[in-house]
Structures are given as structure tokens and as C-alpha cells.
């Protein structure tokens, strides 16, 4: 069963980054999950609760609005449950993710954006409408499903705590639905309230403003396109009490961080992982790491899902790096 393979992903100390930032830098590698992303955790918890609550029956359709990874995880698990998967993605979803969705048997609908449940041409609105109008269809709704937070409170947070021998001082993660950082933050702050939980989002996303001012103003400005993170609305799965600060980073800096990291280490990292790395590089003085800190960078997926978006500038070298992983 797939659930036995989810979680317990490795936490690896990165010598290159530890030397670069003069502290202990660890990477939580979520690409080791069966679906090669952190979204396996949330997908499993959401589907488990749906099945226990008789919200979906065998032969039914599991529906989600996703930037790709949650959809891939749901499609993978739907097969085991004897269900179909229908995934609504925005136009920004990478070609690699679309191909994986199709390979796992998911039906894909491409929408203009992912601006929330109240925007007609958004992934969330269309997914909700589809589930409401089709028999035996269930919308997992990762943006408002408490099981999304629960997955990381029950699994990811405890793993980081144990894997660092209770010495973790900082966790830095991208913020998309907010479920990952909220679940991790809730658990770790219960263990040690002084642990810093730091989020990363694209330039012009709304989380930083909401965290600092408690409200969001609709400026009409669309945030930078960093796949998997950033929002124009605040989902129900974001817990402001679990997060200490949010840093913004632009897409081009994230791309450069991915390419520089590949050049230095021969490793391919995903788009939001690159954003986390770029945010640390640009805000190192504000983060104020001490030499003996234990800083965990949350890397939710692998760079092979963004070859065209992140690494296409140097295709020959990218292929070489991809071949050795």
C-alpha cells in the first residue's frame, strides 16, 4: 500500500550551503515520497478522511485544483482506491507535471488562473463546480481542508524534530496553500516556542501583508509566477500563529538560484525550493543565523519537474546533471 511509503523522507546536511551561510544547513528532501513530492502527505490525509466520512465511493471521481503536485499525488492514490482523478490546473502548470498527470490516468482541465473559489475562471471555482454537479465526485479542496495542515502536524513536523535531535532552530518553506508551513510550525512551536518558522512567497503575493497587517488589499497586481507558491487570497489552511515571518522573492532570482545550485552541486531542485534558497541568499542578514544553528530548508519536490522552466538555458549540462541523479 502506498501510504506505507509516504513520509520519513531524509534530512540531509548540505556542506556547500553550510559553508556558504556559516551555519548548519539541512534540506528536507520530499522528492523521496512515492509521488516525488511533499503533496503525497496531504493527499493521503485528505483522502483517508474522505473515505472514513463516506464522501467518496469506489468508482467515483476525486477532484482537485492544483499547481500539479497535489494532483499527481491524488491521481497516484486514486488508482489504488478504484477511483478516477480530475485535476484542474492553471496555464502556468509545467509541461512535465501535465505529462505526469496524464501518465497516472488523471483527466486534466486547464484554467486561466488559481485566484480562488470566487473567481469563475479559476481552478478552485471550476473544481468545486464540477464536484457539485457530478454524482460520486468529491472535491478534496486542499486550500480549505484541515487534513492538509494535519498531515504536516502529524508527520513532517515530528520528523524534522527527531531528525535534528531536537536541535532545529529554523524551518524555511515556500507558502502555497499554507498547509505545509502551518502544520510544521504548529508542531515545532509546541516543542520549542523559539523555533523560527519562515515562509517564502513570490513578489506581490499576499501572505506577507496578511501576516504583518491582518488583512489583504486587492491591488490587482498579479504575483510573480513561481510554480507551487504564492496566492492572491488567504486560504483557510494558513495559520498566522504558526509563522514568524514571510519573505518575498522574484521569479528570476529563484531561477538563478536553481541554476547556481546545480552548477555548484550537480543537483536539480524544484521551483519553490529554489525560491527558498534565493530568499535565504537575499535576506541572510535579517535571518541572523548563528554558527551553531540548525536550519532546515524545505524542498518539496525535484527539479526534474521544471526542466523547461528552470534549466533550459543550458540543456546539455542539465541533461548531464539529470542523468547522475
C-alpha positions as MATLAB code, in Angstrom:
seq = 'XXXXXXXXXXXXXXXXXXXXXXXXXXXXXXXXXXXXXXXXXXXXXXXXXXXXXXXXXXXXXXXXXXXXXXXXXXXXXXXXXXXXXXXXXXXXXXXXXXXXXXXXXXXXXXXXXXXXXXXXXXXXXXXXXXXXXXXXXXXXXXXXXXXXXXXXXXXXXXXXXXXXXXXXXXXXXXXXXXXXXXXXXXXXXXXXXXXXXXXXXXXXXXXXXXXXXXXXXXXXXXXXXXXXXXXXXXXXXXXXXXXXXXXXXXXXXXXXXXXXXXXXXXXXXXXXXXXXXXXXXXXXXXXXXXXXXXXXXXXXXXXXXXXXXXXXXXXXXXXXXXXXX';
ca = [
       0.000    0.000    0.000;
       1.253    3.435   -0.964;
       0.627    5.006    2.454;
       3.400    2.884    3.968;
       5.887    4.573    1.642;
       4.836    8.159    2.381;
       6.917   10.267    4.743;
      10.079    9.555    6.703;
      11.936   11.426    3.984;
      15.630   12.145    4.527;
      17.042   15.261    6.128;
      20.461   15.883    4.615;
      23.137   18.291    5.751;
      24.410   20.333    2.812;
      28.107   21.048    3.211;
      28.101   23.539    0.349;
      25.328   25.687    1.830;
      26.539   25.239    5.405;
      29.898   26.678    4.411;
      28.297   29.389    2.288;
      25.958   30.605    5.045;
      28.268   29.831    8.015;
      25.743   27.688    9.859;
      24.286   24.177    9.721;
      22.018   23.904    6.679;
      19.838   20.842    6.174;
      17.490   20.001    3.321;
      14.268   18.097    3.879;
      14.053   16.120    0.647;
      10.393   15.440   -0.106;
      11.112   14.094   -3.579;
      11.653   10.713   -1.904;
       7.893   10.256   -1.464;
       6.165    7.852   -3.915;
       4.757   10.727   -5.958;
       8.095   12.557   -5.636;
       6.649   15.490   -3.695;
       5.501   16.604   -0.258;
       1.915   16.646   -1.526;
       1.665   12.891   -1.041;
       1.266   13.607    2.675;
      -1.686   15.980    2.316;
      -3.310   13.906   -0.418;
      -3.243   10.783    1.719;
      -4.653   12.517    4.798;
      -7.398   14.224    2.775;
      -8.420   11.013    1.028;
      -8.291    8.987    4.223;
     -10.732   11.390    5.885;
     -12.956   11.423    2.796;
     -13.184    7.633    2.767;
     -13.861    7.426    6.502;
     -16.595   10.016    6.085;
     -18.147    8.167    3.122;
     -17.642   11.215    0.929;
     -16.369    9.165   -1.995;
     -17.227    5.642   -3.140;
     -15.254    3.242   -5.356;
     -15.649    4.213   -8.978;
     -16.101    7.865   -8.086;
     -14.088   10.891   -9.135;
     -11.652   12.720   -6.876;
     -11.434   16.367   -7.879;
      -8.758   18.913   -7.007;
      -7.424   22.314   -8.026;
      -3.663   22.023   -8.115;
      -0.470   23.557   -9.440;
       0.389   19.968  -10.303;
       1.959   18.137   -7.377;
      -1.202   17.579   -5.316;
      -2.950   16.462   -8.460;
      -0.183   13.971   -9.208;
      -0.402   12.584   -5.668;
      -4.193   12.269   -5.872;
      -4.010   10.605   -9.284;
      -1.492    8.114   -7.948;
      -3.677    7.225   -4.958;
      -6.947    7.249   -6.883;
      -5.819    4.179   -8.798;
      -5.384    2.222   -5.578;
      -8.844    3.301   -4.423;
     -10.508    2.293   -7.670;
     -11.398    5.924   -8.398;
     -10.785    8.421  -11.166;
      -8.939   11.718  -10.736;
      -9.962   15.000  -12.347;
      -7.437   17.776  -11.797;
      -7.936   21.456  -12.604;
      -4.607   23.185  -13.263;
      -3.759   26.713  -14.299;
      -1.995   27.607  -17.529;
       1.247   28.023  -15.581;
       1.450   24.302  -14.703;
       4.694   22.883  -16.095;
       4.696   20.552  -19.095;
       6.423   17.904  -17.008;
       3.648   17.922  -14.405;
       0.922   17.750  -17.048;
       2.654   14.741  -18.593;
       2.830   13.002  -15.205;
      -0.839   13.686  -14.523;
      -1.752   12.077  -17.816;
       0.609    9.164  -17.191;
      -1.170    8.448  -13.900;
      -4.521    8.469  -15.695;
      -5.848   11.824  -14.484;
      -8.232   13.903  -16.547;
      -6.892   17.456  -16.804;
      -8.757   20.733  -17.187;
      -6.659   23.835  -17.840;
      -7.968   27.073  -16.326;
      -6.875   30.691  -16.666;
      -5.635   31.091  -13.088;
      -5.828   29.872   -9.488;
      -7.283   33.004   -7.903;
      -9.742   31.322   -5.540;
     -13.239   29.920   -5.128;
     -14.952   33.182   -6.073;
     -13.256   33.706   -9.448;
     -15.177   31.965  -12.232;
     -12.226   31.036  -14.463;
     -10.039   29.829  -11.590;
      -9.018   26.250  -10.876;
     -10.722   26.329   -7.478;
     -14.081   27.576   -8.771;
     -14.170   25.123  -11.647;
     -13.136   22.156   -9.475;
     -15.814   22.982   -6.898;
     -18.455   23.390   -9.609;
     -17.538   20.100  -11.259;
     -17.765   18.139   -8.000;
     -21.091   19.768   -7.124;
     -22.623   18.833  -10.462;
     -21.438   15.239  -10.823;
     -22.562   12.206   -8.877;
     -19.994   10.455   -6.662;
     -17.444   13.236   -7.162;
     -15.529   14.683   -4.217;
     -13.554   17.942   -4.171;
     -10.654   17.499   -1.732;
     -10.198   21.298   -1.638;
      -6.649   21.457   -0.314;
      -6.913   25.218    0.307;
      -9.610   24.779    2.959;
      -9.160   21.177    4.090;
      -7.842   20.897    7.656;
      -6.354   17.499    6.787;
      -3.780   19.432    4.749;
      -2.429   21.009    7.954;
      -2.925   17.803    9.927;
      -0.716   15.841    7.535;
       2.286   18.016    8.327;
       1.460   18.387   12.010;
       1.316   14.603   12.371;
       4.220   13.639   10.100;
       6.561   16.328    8.753;
       6.937   18.351   11.949;
       7.736   15.311   14.128;
      10.190   14.025   11.522;
      12.142   17.294   11.492;
      12.149   17.403   15.301;
      13.536   13.873   15.595;
      15.920   14.070   12.636;
      17.627   17.152   14.101;
      17.802   15.542   17.565;
      15.522   18.346   18.818;
      18.079   20.969   17.758;
      16.214   22.607   14.869;
      16.248   26.410   15.176;
      14.727   27.490   11.843;
      12.493   25.995    9.160;
      12.183   27.865    5.869;
       9.473   26.783    3.434;
       7.556   28.087    0.467;
       3.928   29.045    1.074;
       1.282   27.862   -1.387;
      -1.847   26.559    0.326;
      -0.208   27.323    3.669;
      -0.869   23.797    4.926;
       2.743   22.646    4.999;
       4.232   25.579    6.880;
       1.237   25.771    9.237;
       1.370   22.091   10.194;
       5.141   22.092   10.653;
       5.036   25.361   12.565;
       2.265   24.282   14.923;
       4.063   21.091   15.875;
       7.550   22.527   16.275;
       6.419   25.547   18.281;
       4.683   23.184   20.702;
       8.055   21.528   21.241;
      10.100   24.749   21.428;
       8.384   28.115   21.067;
      11.567   29.907   19.947;
      11.961   27.901   16.737;
      11.648   30.313   13.818;
       9.204   29.337   11.072;
       9.906   31.420    7.979;
       7.835   31.429    4.815;
       8.765   32.309    1.242;
       6.389   33.583   -1.433;
       6.688   35.323   -4.818;
       6.863   39.088   -5.146;
       3.352   40.621   -4.894;
       1.808   37.561   -3.238;
      -0.463   38.313   -0.270;
       0.824   36.288    2.686;
       3.435   38.782    3.889;
       0.902   41.614    4.030;
      -1.647   39.417    5.779;
       0.863   38.219    8.361;
       2.001   41.753    9.140;
      -1.301   43.653    8.917;
      -4.064   41.059    9.287;
      -5.749   41.947    6.022;
      -5.262   41.824    2.283;
      -5.945   44.646   -0.150;
      -6.792   43.717   -3.717;
      -4.341   45.793   -5.749;
      -4.956   43.919   -8.978;
      -1.242   43.159   -9.261;
      -0.526   39.500  -10.031;
       2.331   37.904   -8.130;
       5.428   36.541   -9.838;
       4.968   33.094  -11.344;
       6.859   30.703   -9.088;
       5.099   27.404   -9.527;
       3.620   25.920   -6.337;
       3.747   29.001   -4.119;
       2.070   32.398   -3.850;
      -1.592   33.386   -3.622;
      -3.998   36.213   -4.395;
      -6.198   35.161   -1.450;
      -5.642   33.700    2.023;
      -6.638   30.019    2.184;
      -8.211   28.527    5.272;
      -5.149   26.305    5.643;
      -2.829   29.178    6.593;
      -2.264   29.653   10.330;
      -0.698   33.027   11.141;
       0.123   31.854   14.668;
       2.463   29.192   13.296;
       4.603   31.516   11.156;
       7.101   34.165   12.279;
       7.872   35.956    9.014;
       7.302   35.805    5.262;
       9.959   36.775    2.719;
       9.219   37.665   -0.886;
      11.406   36.712   -3.823;
      11.104   37.273   -7.556;
      10.975   34.525  -10.155;
      14.219   35.447  -11.904;
      16.211   35.301   -8.665;
      14.709   31.890   -8.000;
      15.726   30.642  -11.441;
      19.276   31.894  -10.930;
      19.419   30.197   -7.524;
      18.371   26.889   -9.091;
      20.967   27.158  -11.845;
      23.734   28.260   -9.468;
      22.941   25.408   -7.090;
      23.059   22.926   -9.962;
      26.422   24.325  -11.080;
      27.818   24.020   -7.549;
      26.377   20.627   -6.581;
      25.140   18.854   -9.765;
      21.697   18.654   -8.137;
      18.386   19.755   -9.637;
      15.987   21.462   -7.247;
      12.377   22.470   -7.844;
      10.997   25.961   -8.401;
       9.761   26.663   -4.854;
      12.915   25.046   -3.414;
      14.938   27.489   -5.499;
      12.779   30.338   -4.172;
      13.606   29.264   -0.603;
      17.295   29.237   -1.437;
      17.132   32.635   -3.146;
      15.242   34.104   -0.173;
      17.971   32.953    2.216;
      20.673   34.416   -0.008;
      18.945   37.801   -0.238;
      17.858   38.024    3.407;
      20.754   36.389    5.211;
      21.449   39.414    7.408;
      17.797   39.619    8.503;
      17.615   35.911    9.292;
      20.628   36.353   11.564;
      21.749   32.732   11.744;
      24.227   31.779   14.454;
      27.134   29.472   13.762;
      25.577   26.621   15.760;
      22.008   26.983   14.462;
      20.273   24.111   12.694;
      18.416   25.499    9.684;
      16.058   23.268    7.700;
      15.255   24.225    4.121;
      12.066   22.516    2.981;
      12.450   21.202   -0.573;
       9.019   19.852   -1.607;
       9.853   18.269   -4.950;
      12.563   17.581   -7.529;
      13.929   19.752  -10.292;
      13.021   17.211  -12.976;
       9.504   18.675  -12.919;
      10.805   22.062  -14.095;
      13.445   21.274  -16.712;
      11.970   23.669  -19.260;
      11.224   26.451  -16.778;
      14.432   26.387  -14.738;
      17.186   24.619  -16.607;
      16.531   25.026  -20.301;
      19.214   27.753  -20.613;
      21.850   25.062  -20.501;
      20.157   21.909  -21.750;
      23.328   19.859  -22.262;
      24.547   20.415  -18.713;
      21.027   19.910  -17.348;
      20.788   16.524  -19.040;
      24.155   15.566  -17.601;
      23.052   16.506  -14.082;
      19.717   14.730  -14.530;
      21.431   11.523  -15.664;
      23.514   11.164  -12.480;
      20.591   11.527  -10.045;
];
